[in-house]
Amino acid sequence: MPRLLQSAARGSAAAATAPAPELPPYEPPEYPMDEKNRNILKNMADSRESNDASKRKYEDHLNRATQGLRTAVGSINDVLHQRRQAVAKMAQKRREQGGQERSQEEREMEEYLVELTAEVSELTGKSEDALRKILDCRAEFQDNQEVLKQVLAEAQKQRARPEPKPKKEKRQARPNGSDDEADGDSADVDDQDEEMEDAEDIPPVTGVLEMLKAARRSKFESYRAMTPYQRYALNNDYISFKRTWHDALHPDGDAPLPDASDWFDEQGNPIMTVVNADNDDDDLVVEREIMDLKCPLSLQVYKEPFSNHRCKHTFEKSAIVEFINSNRGVAKCPVCSEELRLTDFYLDDVVLRKVKRAEQAAKQDATATSDIEADDSDSGDLVIGRSRNIKKERHPSNLASQNSMDEDED
C-alpha cells in the first residue's frame, strides 16, 4: 500500500477511535428567548404548516412508500390466488376423469403451493408491519407541527425575572432623629420586599430545548395511549391496504372483508388470517360486481374511481369533481343523502383492480369465442363476421357446354 494511503488509513482509524471531547454541562437559560429568535421559531412553525419544499418532499416519499406496499401486497397475493386456482382445476379435472391417484405434476404443484403460501404470508406480514411504521412516521411528522406551535406559544409567555437588589442596611435611629428619615428607610425596605415577591411569582425560564422535549414526549405518550384500532384501522391508507390484500385473495367477492374492529387482537397484534369463501349467493356477487364497475353519474366504466369513507358509493373522478364544484364545494351524495366534499375522496385502487380484471376477462372471453367460431367455420356453418372457404359450383350453362364438347369428341 502506498505511504500516502497508509498514513490516511492510520489517520482515519485514529480519528475513529479517538474519544469524543467532553461537553460542558448544560446550563439552563436565565433569560427568555428574544424577539428575533421567536420570529425564527415562528417562521419554522409556519413553514411546516405551509407547503414548503421539504414538507412536500417528505410527504411524497411517504406516499410513494405507502403506494408501493399496497401494490406489492396485491401483486404477491394475486400470484398466490392464481396458483391456488391452477391446483384446484387440476384436481377437479382428475376427479372428472375418474382418477384417484395424483400425478407427479400435481404433487409438485401442491408442494410448491405450500412453499409459496408460507412465503407470501411472510411477505404480507412484513409489508403490513412496514406500513404501520410509515403511518407512525406520518403521525409524528404531523405532531411536530403542533409541537413547534406549542413551543412558540410557551416561549412567547415567558418573562424575565427581575434581579433582586441588595437589601439596604437599616440605619440606626438617632436619639434625636426625625420620624421622616425612619419612614423613608421603612418604605425602601417594603419596596425591596415587593420586588422579591414579584420575582418569586414569575416562574424560572425554561430552555427551548427542554420545552421541545417535553412537548414531543407529551405527543408521543398520547399517541401510544391510543389503541391499534384508533391508530391504524381508522386510517385511510391502512384501510386501502387491507382492502387490496383481501381483494387479491378473493377477487370474485366471495368472502366479505372482516370488520375493522376485528383487525387486531386484544394484545394489539394484527390478525392476518383469511376468511373462507362462501358461495351461497353467486347471483348477488355478480350483480354487485357489475354495479361497482360503472359510475352512477356518468354511467361509464371507471377509469379513475373515486371512493369516500362517509358512504360506500364510488364515482368517476371527473364526474364527482364537477358535481361537487357545481354545488360550491359541498353536495349530497347522488345515491344517498350523505354530505360530501372533495377532501373526503380518494383514488380507490381496489375498484380499479376490479375494472382491470373485468377487462382482462372480457378479452379472454373474446379470444375463446373467436376460437369457437374458427372451429365452427371448419364444419361449414355460417359465422357472421368471419369468412370461410366455400367450394365454387359450376353454372348450369357451363355444365351443358362441357357435356356437348364431350359428345363431339366422342
C-alpha positions in Angstrom: 0.0 0.0 0.0 1.4 3.5 -0.8 2.6 5.5 2.1 0.0 8.2 1.5 -2.8 5.7 1.7 -1.2 4.1 4.7 -1.0 7.4 6.5 -4.5 8.3 5.5 -5.8 4.9 6.8 -3.9 5.4 10.1 -5.3 8.9 10.4 -8.9 7.7 9.8 -8.5 4.8 12.2 -7.1 7.1 14.8 -10.0 9.6 14.3 -12.5 6.8 14.6 -11.0 5.5 17.9 -10.4 9.0 19.4 -12.7 9.7 22.3 -15.2 12.4 21.8 -14.5 15.6 23.6 -16.4 16.2 26.8 -19.0 18.9 26.5 -19.6 21.3 29.3 -22.6 20.7 31.5 -25.9 22.1 30.3 -26.8 25.4 31.8 -30.5 26.5 31.5 -31.0 30.0 30.2 -31.5 32.8 32.6 -33.5 35.0 30.1 -36.3 34.2 27.8 -35.9 34.0 24.0 -35.6 37.4 22.4 -37.9 38.6 19.7 -35.5 37.8 16.9 -35.3 34.2 17.8 -39.0 34.0 18.4 -39.6 35.2 14.9 -37.2 32.5 13.6 -39.2 29.8 15.5 -42.4 31.2 14.2 -41.2 31.0 10.6 -40.2 27.4 11.2 -43.7 26.6 12.5 -45.3 28.5 9.6 -43.1 26.8 7.0 -44.1 23.4 8.4 -47.7 24.4 8.2 -47.4 25.7 4.6 -46.4 23.6 1.6 -42.7 24.2 1.7 -40.3 22.1 -0.4 -39.0 19.9 2.4 -42.5 19.1 3.6 -43.7 18.2 0.1 -40.6 16.0 -0.4 -41.1 14.1 2.8 -44.9 13.6 2.3 -44.2 12.5 -1.3 -41.7 9.9 0.0 -44.3 8.6 2.5 -47.0 8.5 -0.2 -44.8 6.6 -2.6 -43.8 4.1 0.0 -47.4 3.6 1.0 -48.4 3.1 -2.6 -45.5 0.7 -3.2 -46.5 -1.5 -0.2 -50.2 -1.6 -1.3 -49.2 -2.5 -4.9 -46.8 -5.2 -3.7 -49.2 -6.9 -1.3 -51.8 -7.0 -4.1 -49.4 -8.4 -6.6 -48.0 -11.2 -4.5 -51.4 -12.3 -3.3 -52.6 -12.2 -6.9 -50.0 -14.8 -7.8 -50.9 -16.9 -4.8 -54.6 -16.9 -5.8 -53.7 -17.9 -9.4 -51.6 -20.8 -8.2 -54.4 -22.0 -5.9 -56.8 -21.9 -8.8 -54.4 -23.9 -11.0 -54.1 -26.6 -8.4 -57.8 -26.7 -7.8 -58.5 -27.0 -11.6 -56.0 -29.8 -11.9 -57.6 -31.7 -9.0 -61.1 -31.2 -10.5 -60.1 -32.4 -13.9 -58.6 -35.5 -12.4 -61.8 -36.3 -10.5 -63.9 -35.7 -13.5 -61.8 -38.2 -15.4 -62.3 -40.7 -12.6 -58.7 -40.6 -11.4 -57.9 -41.2 -7.8 -54.1 -41.0 -7.6 -52.4 -37.7 -8.1 -49.9 -37.3 -10.9 -46.3 -36.3 -10.3 -47.0 -32.8 -11.7 -50.0 -32.3 -9.4 -47.9 -33.3 -6.3 -45.1 -30.9 -7.3 -47.6 -28.1 -7.8 -49.1 -28.8 -4.4 -45.7 -28.8 -2.7 -44.8 -25.5 -4.5 -48.2 -24.0 -3.4 -47.4 -24.8 0.3 -44.0 -23.1 0.0 -45.5 -20.1 -1.9 -48.2 -19.7 0.7 -45.7 -19.5 3.5 -43.5 -17.1 1.6 -46.4 -14.8 0.6 -47.8 -14.9 4.1 -44.4 -13.8 5.5 -44.0 -11.0 2.9 -47.6 -9.8 3.6 -46.8 -9.6 7.3 -43.6 -7.7 6.7 -45.5 -5.3 4.4 -48.2 -4.7 7.0 -45.6 -4.0 9.6 -43.8 -1.6 7.3 -47.0 0.2 6.6 -47.7 0.7 10.3 -44.2 2.2 10.7 -44.9 4.6 7.9 -48.2 5.6 9.5 -46.3 6.2 12.7 -43.8 8.4 10.9 -46.6 10.4 9.3 -48.3 10.9 12.7 -45.0 12.0 14.2 -44.5 14.5 11.3 -47.9 15.9 11.8 -47.4 16.1 15.6 -44.2 18.0 15.1 -46.1 20.9 13.6 -48.2 21.1 16.7 -45.1 20.8 18.9 -43.5 23.8 17.2 -46.6 25.8 17.7 -46.8 24.8 21.4 -43.1 25.7 22.0 -43.6 29.0 20.3 -46.7 29.8 22.5 -44.7 28.9 25.6 -41.8 31.0 24.6 -44.0 34.0 24.0 -45.4 33.7 27.5 -42.1 33.7 29.3 -40.9 36.8 31.1 -37.6 37.7 32.6 -37.4 37.6 36.4 -36.2 40.9 37.9 -32.8 40.7 39.5 -33.0 41.0 43.3 -31.3 44.1 44.6 -29.1 44.0 47.7 -31.0 45.0 50.7 -30.2 48.3 52.3 -28.9 48.2 55.8 -31.2 49.6 58.3 -29.8 52.8 59.7 -29.5 53.2 63.4 -32.1 55.7 64.6 -30.6 58.7 66.1 -31.8 59.7 69.5 -32.8 63.0 68.2 -33.6 61.7 64.7 -36.7 62.7 62.9 -39.6 60.5 62.1 -39.3 61.3 58.3 -35.9 59.5 58.0 -37.3 56.4 59.7 -40.3 56.4 57.4 -38.1 56.7 54.3 -36.0 53.7 55.3 -39.1 51.6 56.0 -40.5 52.5 52.6 -37.3 51.3 50.9 -37.4 48.0 52.7 -41.1 47.5 51.7 -40.3 48.2 48.0 -37.5 45.6 48.1 -39.8 43.0 49.7 -42.4 43.6 47.0 -39.8 43.2 44.2 -38.7 39.9 45.8 -42.3 38.7 45.9 -42.8 39.7 42.3 -39.7 37.8 41.2 -40.9 34.7 43.1 -44.3 34.9 41.3 -42.6 34.7 37.9 -41.6 31.1 37.1 -38.0 30.4 36.1 -37.1 30.5 32.4 -37.3 27.1 30.7 -35.0 26.4 27.8 -36.4 25.9 24.4 -34.8 22.5 24.2 -36.5 21.4 27.3 -39.8 22.7 26.1 -39.4 20.9 22.8 -38.5 17.6 24.5 -41.5 17.9 26.9 -43.9 18.7 24.1 -42.7 15.8 22.0 -42.8 13.5 24.9 -46.4 14.5 25.6 -47.4 13.9 22.0 -45.7 10.6 21.9 -47.4 9.4 25.1 -50.8 10.5 23.8 -50.2 8.6 20.5 -49.1 5.4 22.3 -52.1 5.6 24.5 -54.3 5.1 21.5 -55.4 1.5 20.6 -54.1 -0.1 17.3 -57.7 0.3 16.1 -57.6 4.0 16.6 -54.1 4.4 15.2 -54.4 2.2 12.1 -57.8 0.7 11.5 -59.3 4.2 11.0 -56.5 5.4 8.7 -57.4 5.6 5.0 -54.1 4.2 3.9 -54.3 1.2 6.2 -57.9 0.6 5.1 -56.9 0.6 1.4 -54.0 -1.8 2.2 -56.4 -4.2 3.9 -58.9 -4.0 1.1 -56.3 -4.5 -1.6 -54.9 -7.6 0.2 -58.4 -9.0 0.7 -59.4 -8.3 -2.9 -56.3 -10.2 -4.2 -57.2 -13.3 -2.2 -60.9 -13.0 -3.1 -61.2 -11.4 -6.5 -64.6 -12.8 -7.1 -66.0 -11.1 -4.0 -66.9 -14.5 -2.4 -65.8 -13.5 1.1 -66.6 -10.3 3.0 -63.8 -8.2 4.4 -63.8 -8.5 8.2 -64.9 -5.5 10.2 -62.2 -3.1 11.1 -62.7 -3.8 14.8 -61.5 -7.4 14.2 -58.2 -6.4 12.5 -56.3 -6.5 15.8 -56.4 -8.9 18.7 -56.6 -7.9 22.4 -52.8 -7.6 22.6 -52.7 -5.2 19.6 -51.2 -7.7 17.2 -52.6 -7.6 13.6 -54.8 -10.6 12.7 -53.6 -11.8 9.3 -56.0 -14.8 8.9 -58.0 -15.3 5.7 -61.8 -15.6 5.7 -63.0 -18.7 3.9 -65.1 -18.1 0.8 -68.8 -18.6 1.0 -70.6 -19.1 -2.4 -74.2 -19.3 -1.1 -75.4 -16.5 -3.4 -73.3 -16.2 -6.5 -76.0 -14.1 -8.3 -75.7 -11.3 -5.8 -72.0 -11.3 -6.1 -72.1 -11.0 -9.9 -74.7 -8.2 -9.6 -72.5 -6.3 -7.2 -69.5 -6.6 -9.4 -71.4 -5.2 -12.4 -72.7 -2.2 -10.4 -69.3 -1.5 -9.0 -67.7 -1.1 -12.4 -69.9 1.8 -13.6 -70.2 5.3 -12.2 -73.7 6.2 -11.1 -73.2 9.7 -12.6 -71.5 9.2 -15.9 -72.8 5.6 -16.4 -69.4 4.7 -17.8 -66.9 2.1 -16.7 -64.5 3.6 -14.2 -61.1 5.0 -15.3 -60.3 6.9 -12.1 -62.7 5.5 -9.4 -63.2 8.0 -6.5 -64.5 6.5 -3.3 -65.0 8.0 0.2 -65.4 6.8 3.8 -68.5 8.8 4.5 -70.7 6.5 2.3 -70.0 3.3 0.3 -70.5 4.8 -3.1 -67.9 5.3 -5.8 -67.9 7.7 -8.7 -65.7 8.6 -11.6 -63.3 11.3 -10.5 -64.1 13.8 -13.3 -67.9 13.4 -12.8 -67.9 13.8 -9.0 -65.4 16.7 -9.0 -67.7 18.6 -11.5 -70.8 17.7 -9.5 -69.4 18.9 -6.1 -67.8 22.1 -7.6 -71.1 23.0 -9.2 -72.6 22.9 -5.7 -70.0 25.3 -4.1 -67.8 22.5 -2.7 -70.4 20.7 -0.7 -73.0 18.3 -2.1 -75.2 15.4 -1.1 -74.2 12.1 -2.5 -76.1 11.4 -5.7 -77.1 8.0 -4.4 -77.7 8.7 -0.7 -78.1 11.8 1.4 -74.6 12.0 2.9 -72.9 15.3 2.5 -69.6 15.0 0.6 -66.6 17.3 0.0 -63.7 16.7 -2.3 -61.4 16.2 0.7 -63.4 13.1 1.6 -62.5 11.2 -1.6 -59.5 9.1 -2.6 -58.5 7.1 -5.6 -59.8 3.6 -5.0 -57.2 1.1 -6.1 -59.5 -1.9 -5.3 -62.2 -0.8 -7.7 -59.5 -0.1 -10.3 -58.2 -3.7 -9.8 -61.7 -5.0 -10.4 -62.0 -3.0 -13.6 -58.7 -4.3 -14.9 -59.8 -7.9 -14.1 -63.1 -7.4 -15.9 -61.3 -6.1 -18.9 -58.9 -9.0 -18.9 -61.7 -11.5 -18.5 -63.6 -9.8 -21.4 -60.5 -10.2 -23.6 -60.1 -13.8 -22.7 -63.8 -14.4 -23.4 -63.5 -12.8 -26.8 -60.4 -14.9 -27.6 -62.3 -18.1 -26.5 -65.3 -17.1 -28.6 -63.1 -16.5 -31.6 -61.6 -19.9 -31.2 -65.0 -21.5 -31.1 -66.1 -19.6 -34.2 -63.0 -20.8 -36.0 -63.8 -24.4 -35.1 -67.4 -24.0 -36.3 -66.3 -22.5 -39.6 -64.3 -25.6 -40.4 -67.5 -27.6 -40.2 -69.2 -25.4 -42.9 -71.6 -23.5 -40.6 -72.1 -19.8 -41.5 -70.5 -17.4 -39.0 -71.3 -13.8 -39.1 -68.3 -11.5 -39.4 -65.9 -14.2 -40.4 -65.0 -15.6 -43.9 -65.0 -19.2 -44.7 -63.9 -21.3 -47.8 -66.8 -22.4 -49.9 -66.4 -24.8 -52.8 -67.3 -23.0 -56.1 -70.1 -24.6 -58.1 -70.2 -24.5 -61.9 -73.1 -22.7 -63.6 -75.6 -24.9 -65.4 -74.9 -23.3 -68.8 -71.2 -24.1 -68.4 -72.1 -27.6 -67.4 -74.2 -28.0 -70.6 -71.4 -26.7 -72.8 -69.0 -29.1 -71.2 -71.3 -32.0 -71.9 -71.7 -31.0 -75.7 -68.0 -30.8 -76.0 -67.6 -34.3 -74.6 -70.2 -35.6 -77.1 -68.4 -34.0 -80.1 -65.1 -35.6 -79.1 -66.8 -39.0 -79.0 
